[in-house]
């Protein structure tokens, strides 16, 4: 009979392609993992792994079975979660992911509210890009994720939290005109959903990004603006959290911009939905309590 242990070993090896790393990930010895996988191959009558002294490669059927095994392991985990959720829905580990342009500005402020509501919940937070977060939730690696729409979320459930508009950030003394001649629009590098959202904020304005530049974080972006190298769009969430407070920049609200929609996503089959909804309510309340930026402000170092 196939065991969940064997399937867990197979999935680990398919992702690591190295027996040592797969064994460490599963907290077993390499010989234990190798022996279990050989027993699985003998039971199925199939070769799942091509082994040489220098490399490990999954066979075609091994790759297919490993993919099915991920689904089986996820369902097995959800069975365990159903039992735990029935007995103690607000206890245990909660793995939460967030995009870098929202998580750092919202989650730390929301933690006191979440802990007050769920004192026995252990939160584990990760920052990743949207596609990785959605894959993590769908595969069960994450329980829920904080992302921004528009973005294709597939079969995941979305809980709307709030809309997030934009401020124009310019160097000291900037006129506040987004379409001023000669201005370079600096944005995050491709892969960040905010890069696309910012360009879509004014579809009628034909915004064009400076293709010679792509920041990896809002902190870098703000520093470049402060140095007089261009202008950028900052989410209101980041502005309200004080992301620009340490830099000499001029901030101008852009009420006509198409906002992004900040949401919490999770699997529809998860047994802990009431807890997720409670976390979402805490995030929503935290955002509502954040200070709003003045109509026009200059932050100085």
C-alpha positions as CSV (number, residue, x, y, z in Angstrom):
1,X,0.0,0.0,0.0
2,X,1.2,3.5,-0.8
3,X,1.8,5.6,2.3
4,X,1.7,9.4,2.7
5,X,5.3,9.2,3.9
6,X,6.4,7.8,0.6
7,X,4.5,10.4,-1.3
8,X,6.0,13.2,0.9
9,X,9.5,11.8,0.1
10,X,8.7,11.7,-3.6
11,X,7.4,15.3,-3.7
12,X,10.5,16.5,-1.8
13,X,12.8,14.7,-4.2
14,X,11.0,16.0,-7.3
15,X,11.4,19.6,-6.0
16,X,15.0,19.3,-4.7
17,X,16.4,16.9,-7.3
18,X,19.0,16.0,-4.6
19,X,18.7,13.1,-2.2
20,X,20.6,14.9,0.6
21,X,18.5,18.0,0.5
22,X,15.3,16.1,0.1
23,X,16.2,14.0,3.2
24,X,17.1,17.1,5.2
25,X,13.8,18.7,4.2
26,X,11.9,15.6,5.4
27,X,14.0,15.2,8.6
28,X,15.1,11.7,7.8
29,X,18.4,10.1,6.7
30,X,19.3,9.8,3.0
31,X,19.2,6.0,3.2
32,X,15.7,6.1,4.8
33,X,14.4,8.3,2.0
34,X,16.1,6.3,-0.7
35,X,14.8,3.0,0.7
36,X,11.2,4.3,0.9
37,X,11.3,5.5,-2.7
38,X,12.6,2.2,-3.9
39,X,9.8,0.4,-2.1
40,X,7.3,2.8,-3.8
41,X,8.8,2.0,-7.2
42,X,8.7,-1.8,-6.5
43,X,5.1,-1.5,-5.4
44,X,4.1,0.4,-8.5
45,X,6.3,-1.5,-10.9
46,X,7.6,1.7,-12.3
47,X,10.9,3.7,-12.3
48,X,10.1,7.1,-10.8
49,X,13.6,8.4,-10.5
50,X,16.7,8.2,-12.7
51,X,19.7,8.0,-10.4
52,X,23.4,8.5,-11.3
53,X,26.4,9.3,-9.2
54,X,26.2,13.0,-10.1
55,X,22.6,13.8,-10.7
56,X,18.9,12.9,-10.0
57,X,16.2,13.2,-12.6
58,X,12.6,12.4,-12.4
59,X,11.2,10.1,-15.1
60,X,8.1,11.4,-17.0
61,X,5.8,9.1,-15.0
62,X,7.6,10.0,-11.8
63,X,6.9,13.7,-12.5
64,X,3.2,13.0,-13.2
65,X,2.8,10.9,-10.0
66,X,4.7,13.5,-7.9
67,X,2.2,16.1,-9.1
68,X,-0.7,13.9,-8.2
69,X,1.0,13.3,-4.8
70,X,1.0,17.0,-4.1
71,X,-2.8,17.0,-4.4
72,X,-3.1,13.9,-2.1
73,X,-0.9,15.5,0.5
74,X,-2.8,18.7,0.4
75,X,-6.1,16.8,0.9
76,X,-4.6,14.8,3.7
77,X,-3.4,18.0,5.4
78,X,-6.9,19.5,5.0
79,X,-8.4,16.4,6.7
80,X,-6.1,17.0,9.6
81,X,-7.0,20.7,9.6
82,X,-10.7,19.9,9.6
83,X,-10.2,17.9,12.7
84,X,-8.1,20.6,14.4
85,X,-10.4,23.4,13.2
86,X,-13.4,21.5,14.6
87,X,-11.8,21.2,18.0
88,X,-9.6,24.3,18.1
89,X,-10.2,26.5,15.0
90,X,-8.3,29.5,16.5
91,X,-5.1,27.6,17.5
92,X,-2.0,26.4,15.8
93,X,0.1,27.8,13.0
94,X,-1.2,30.3,10.4
95,X,1.0,30.8,7.4
96,X,0.3,34.3,5.8
97,X,1.9,35.7,2.7
98,X,1.9,39.3,1.5
99,X,3.1,41.3,-1.4
100,X,6.0,43.7,-0.5
101,X,4.0,46.8,-1.4
102,X,1.3,46.0,1.1
103,X,2.4,43.6,3.8
104,X,5.1,45.7,5.5
105,X,2.7,48.7,5.7
106,X,-0.3,46.9,7.1
107,X,0.5,43.6,8.8
108,X,2.8,44.9,11.6
109,X,0.1,47.4,12.6
110,X,-2.6,44.7,12.5
111,X,-0.8,42.1,14.6
112,X,-2.0,43.5,18.0
113,X,-5.6,43.2,16.8
114,X,-5.1,39.7,15.4
115,X,-3.3,38.5,18.6
116,X,-6.1,40.0,20.7
117,X,-8.7,38.1,18.8
118,X,-6.6,34.9,18.4
119,X,-4.1,34.7,21.3
120,X,-3.3,31.1,20.6
121,X,-2.6,31.5,16.9
122,X,1.0,31.4,15.7
123,X,1.5,33.6,12.7
124,X,4.3,33.0,10.2
125,X,4.7,35.8,7.7
126,X,6.3,35.7,4.2
127,X,6.9,38.4,1.6
128,X,6.7,37.2,-2.0
129,X,5.5,38.4,-5.4
130,X,1.9,37.8,-6.3
131,X,2.3,34.7,-8.6
132,X,4.4,33.0,-5.9
133,X,1.8,33.8,-3.2
134,X,-1.1,32.5,-5.3
135,X,0.8,29.3,-6.0
136,X,1.6,29.0,-2.3
137,X,-2.0,29.3,-1.3
138,X,-3.2,26.9,-4.0
139,X,-0.6,24.3,-3.0
140,X,-1.2,24.6,0.7
141,X,2.2,26.0,1.5
142,X,0.4,29.2,2.7
143,X,-3.0,29.4,4.4
144,X,-3.9,32.9,3.0
145,X,-2.2,35.8,1.2
146,X,-2.6,39.6,1.1
147,X,-2.4,40.7,-2.5
148,X,-3.7,43.5,-4.8
149,X,-6.1,43.3,-7.7
150,X,-6.6,43.3,-10.6
151,X,-4.8,40.0,-10.9
152,X,-6.1,36.6,-11.9
153,X,-6.7,34.5,-8.8
154,X,-8.2,31.4,-10.3
155,X,-10.4,29.3,-8.0
156,X,-9.2,31.1,-4.8
157,X,-11.7,33.0,-2.7
158,X,-11.1,36.8,-2.4
159,X,-12.1,38.9,0.6
160,X,-12.1,42.5,-0.3
161,X,-10.4,44.7,2.3
162,X,-10.1,48.2,0.9
163,X,-9.3,50.3,-2.2
164,X,-5.8,51.8,-2.4
165,X,-5.2,54.9,-4.4
166,X,-2.0,56.7,-5.2
167,X,0.1,59.7,-4.4
168,X,2.6,61.3,-6.8
169,X,6.1,61.4,-5.3
170,X,8.4,64.0,-6.7
171,X,11.7,65.6,-5.7
172,X,11.7,68.7,-3.4
173,X,9.7,71.5,-4.9
174,X,8.0,69.4,-7.6
175,X,5.0,71.0,-9.2
176,X,2.8,68.0,-8.6
177,X,2.0,67.5,-12.3
178,X,2.1,63.9,-13.3
179,X,2.4,64.7,-17.0
180,X,5.1,67.4,-16.7
181,X,7.4,67.4,-19.7
182,X,10.8,65.7,-19.3
183,X,9.8,63.8,-16.2
184,X,11.0,60.2,-15.8
185,X,8.5,57.9,-14.3
186,X,10.3,55.4,-12.1
187,X,8.5,52.2,-11.1
188,X,9.3,48.8,-9.6
189,X,10.8,46.2,-11.8
190,X,8.6,43.8,-13.8
191,X,7.1,41.0,-11.7
192,X,5.7,43.4,-9.1
193,X,2.0,43.8,-9.5
194,X,2.3,47.5,-8.5
195,X,4.3,48.1,-11.7
196,X,1.4,47.2,-13.8
197,X,-1.2,48.7,-11.5
198,X,0.7,52.1,-11.5
199,X,0.8,52.1,-15.3
200,X,-3.0,51.3,-15.4
201,X,-3.8,54.0,-12.9
202,X,-4.2,56.6,-15.7
203,X,-5.0,54.6,-18.9
204,X,-6.1,57.8,-20.6
205,X,-2.8,59.6,-19.7
206,X,-0.5,57.2,-21.6
207,X,2.0,56.9,-18.7
208,X,5.3,55.6,-19.8
209,X,7.9,54.0,-17.6
210,X,11.6,54.8,-17.7
211,X,12.7,51.4,-19.1
212,X,16.3,52.0,-18.0
213,X,15.3,51.7,-14.4
214,X,13.4,49.2,-12.3
215,X,13.5,49.3,-8.5
216,X,13.3,46.2,-6.3
217,X,11.5,47.9,-3.5
218,X,9.5,51.1,-2.6
219,X,12.4,52.2,-0.4
220,X,14.8,52.3,-3.3
221,X,12.2,54.0,-5.5
222,X,11.6,56.8,-2.9
223,X,15.3,57.3,-2.5
224,X,15.8,57.7,-6.3
225,X,13.0,60.3,-6.3
226,X,14.5,62.1,-3.4
227,X,17.8,62.3,-5.3
228,X,16.0,64.1,-8.2
229,X,16.1,61.3,-10.7
230,X,12.4,61.2,-11.5
231,X,8.9,60.8,-10.1
232,X,6.9,57.8,-9.1
233,X,3.4,56.7,-7.9
234,X,3.2,55.5,-4.3
235,X,0.2,53.6,-2.9
236,X,-1.8,55.6,-0.3
237,X,-1.2,52.6,2.1
238,X,2.5,53.1,2.0
239,X,2.2,56.9,2.3
240,X,-0.1,56.6,5.3
241,X,2.3,54.2,7.0
242,X,5.1,56.8,6.6
243,X,7.2,55.1,3.9
244,X,8.4,58.4,2.6
245,X,8.9,60.1,6.0
246,X,12.7,59.6,6.0
247,X,13.2,61.2,2.5
248,X,13.0,64.7,1.1
249,X,10.1,64.3,-1.4
250,X,7.0,66.1,-2.3
251,X,3.8,64.1,-2.1
252,X,0.6,65.1,-4.1
253,X,-2.6,63.0,-3.9
254,X,-4.0,61.7,-7.2
255,X,-7.8,61.3,-6.6
256,X,-8.4,60.6,-10.2
257,X,-6.2,57.5,-10.4
258,X,-7.7,54.1,-10.8
259,X,-7.1,52.4,-7.4
260,X,-5.9,48.9,-6.8
261,X,-8.0,46.6,-4.7
262,X,-6.3,45.0,-1.7
263,X,-7.7,41.6,-0.8
264,X,-7.1,38.5,1.2
265,X,-7.2,35.2,-0.6
266,X,-7.6,31.6,0.5
267,X,-8.7,28.2,-0.7
268,X,-12.4,27.8,-0.7
269,X,-12.0,24.3,0.8
270,X,-10.1,25.4,3.8
271,X,-11.7,24.5,7.2
272,X,-10.5,27.7,8.9
273,X,-12.5,30.2,6.9
274,X,-14.0,31.8,10.1
275,X,-10.5,32.5,11.3
276,X,-9.4,33.9,7.9
277,X,-12.5,36.2,8.0
278,X,-11.5,37.4,11.4
279,X,-8.0,38.2,10.3
280,X,-9.4,40.0,7.3
281,X,-11.6,42.1,9.6
282,X,-8.6,43.0,11.7
283,X,-6.7,44.1,8.6
284,X,-9.6,46.2,7.4
285,X,-10.0,47.9,10.8
286,X,-6.3,48.6,10.9
287,X,-6.4,50.3,7.6
288,X,-9.4,52.3,8.6
289,X,-7.6,53.6,11.7
290,X,-4.4,54.6,9.7
291,X,-3.8,58.4,9.4
292,X,-4.6,60.0,6.0
293,X,-1.9,62.0,4.3
294,X,-2.5,65.8,3.9
295,X,-3.7,67.2,0.6
296,X,-0.1,68.1,-0.3
297,X,3.0,67.4,1.8
298,X,6.7,67.7,1.7
299,X,8.7,65.2,3.8
300,X,12.2,66.3,4.8
301,X,15.0,64.2,6.1
